[in-house]
Structures are given as C-alpha cells and as structure tokens.
Amino acid sequence: MRPLIYDAAQVDAHLAGEPLPALPAGPHPDDLLTDAEAGAVAGITASTVRADAVTGLMDRGQERHGRRWWTRAAAEARAGREAQYKGRTAGAKDLAPRIARTDRRVREVAAIAEAVEAGHARPVTADELAKQYGVSPETAERLMAKADEARDEDRRKS
C-alpha cells in the first residue's frame, strides 16, 4: 500500500486555517514515485530502477517513510538512455548445457577405489578422506559416492 504523502503548501494552509491552494493539474517533475512507478515512466522494470540507483546510472532517490522514492524528472531522464546490460540476446544458440568439470578429488578417490579393486591399495574410510582433504566426513562420503558414479559411467562407456 502506498503511504499518503501530502503537498506541503496544502498542509501549511490547512494548519493556518487558510484556503487550500490548488494541486497541480498534471504530472510535475518533483512528483515522488515508487520504484515501480518510476520504472513505468522510464520504460524499465522496478528492479532496474533500484539497480541503476545503486550503480549511479540514476539518482539514488530519497528515503521517506521507510521507503525510497524517485522524482518524476529522474525517471524521465532515465527513459532516454539505453540499458547498460541488455541480458541474453533473444534467440541465442549457445543454450547447450555446459560441461561440468569433475572435482579433482572425485578423480583421486576413484583412482584409489580402482587401486583397491586391483589389490594395490587398502580401502580408505570417509574419516581418512575427510582428514586428507580437510573436509567433513559427510563431504568425504559425497566424494566417495561421486567417485563410484564416475567409475560406473566409465564402465558403461567402455
């Protein structure tokens, strides 16, 4: 819900018991707008208004009533500029999933498991791997599980 912000001249006139001056008929450059309203004026999203304020591409706005407000003039000035970051190009063809690099520790644990199977090494525990890599026993168990998955996949490929 938008908090009510009153025209200072009208408040002063009311408190003095004088007739209220007329409000401006149309938009005024000093009108205070929320991020969504400023974005609508500028033709951008509310999150872009906030991001531009942080990065200095738009004025920082003013803090009032626990909320940040931007002037209509600042929003209109922003409307004339292109965005610095346009995001991903529509129709981009590089949408294929990236190849995930295997953690070197997974390869090392898989090599240990291969050596154990071949009879060239003794089995290791998750606690031993945790100490060796400086990780928690749970992380060592995950490394062992991923090493088993990698070995199974290598066998399927062969």
C-alpha positions, -999 to 999 in steps of 0.1 A, spaced: 0 0 0 13 34 -9 17 58 20 -1 91 17 23 120 10 7 154 13 15 186 -5 35 208 19 17 240 8 -17 225 14 -7 212 49 7 247 58 -25 264 46 -47 239 65 -28 244 97 -30 281 93 -68 280 87 -64 294 52 -80 282 20 -61 253 4 -41 261 -27 -50 240 -58 -29 210 -65 -10 209 -98 -33 197 -126 -8 173 -142 24 155 -136 51 176 -120 89 170 -123 91 169 -85 64 142 -80 78 114 -59 74 80 -75 79 44 -62 104 22 -80 75 6 -99 61 40 -109 95 54 -118 101 22 -139 68 27 -157 77 63 -166 112 53 -177 101 22 -195 122 -2 -174 114 -26 -145 114 -17 -109 145 -38 -102 164 -19 -129 154 14 -112 169 1 -80 200 -14 -97 206 19 -116 203 39 -84 229 17 -67 253 18 -97 250 55 -102 232 54 -135 202 71 -119 199 93 -88 197 74 -56 163 87 -48 151 99 -14 142 79 17 109 89 32 85 70 54 108 40 53 107 38 15 128 50 -14 112 75 -38 124 89 -71 114 122 -88 95 121 -120 123 142 -135 148 115 -127 126 88 -142 120 108 -173 158 114 -177 164 77 -174 138 70 -201 160 84 -228 190 61 -221 195 25 -231 201 -1 -205 237 -9 -198 230 -46 -197 205 -60 -221 206 -96 -209 208 -126 -230 202 -120 -267 169 -133 -279 173 -165 -300 208 -172 -287 221 -205 -299 245 -212 -271 219 -227 -248 235 -261 -246 244 -272 -211 279 -265 -201 302 -294 -194 306 -297 -157 342 -301 -146 347 -330 -123 362 -322 -89 398 -334 -89 392 -350 -55 365 -372 -72 390 -384 -97 416 -391 -70 391 -410 -49 381 -430 -80 417 -438 -86 421 -451 -50 390 -473 -55 405 -487 -87 437 -494 -69 418 -512 -41 399 -533 -66 432 -542 -83 447 -552 -49 473 -524 -50 460 -504 -21 440 -508 11 404 -494 14 400 -459 28 373 -447 51 353 -414 48 371 -402 80 405 -408 64 394 -389 33 380 -361 54 413 -357 71 433 -359 38 412 -332 21 403 -311 52 366 -316 47 337 -330 69 331 -368 69 298 -361 51 316 -343 23 341 -372 21 311 -396 18 297 -374 -11 331 -376 -28 331 -413 -25 296 -416 -39 305 -393 -68 337 -414 -75 315 -445 -76 291 -428 -101 321 -417 -122 335 -452 -123 301 -467 -132 297 -442 -160 332 -450 -173 323 -487 -173 292 -481 -193 311 -461 -219 336 -489 -223 
